[in-house]
Amino acid sequence: MNTLTLTTTGKIPAREALKLLDQAWTYYVPEPKRLPEQREPELFEYANAA
């Protein structure tokens, strides 16, 4: 696991930041899109149905 080495300004070198960002995107999995029948009604839809 990588450790961050912060400077006195609280910033990390750009190269290290890009490497960490690349690692984070490696594990990113987008949320699956819901089909229309699986979606929950919006609040205004509940009000209109009553």
Buried (B, 14 or more C-beta within 10 A) or exposed (E): EEEEEEEEEEEBEEEEEEEEEEEEEEEEEEEEEEEEEEEEEEEEEEEEEE
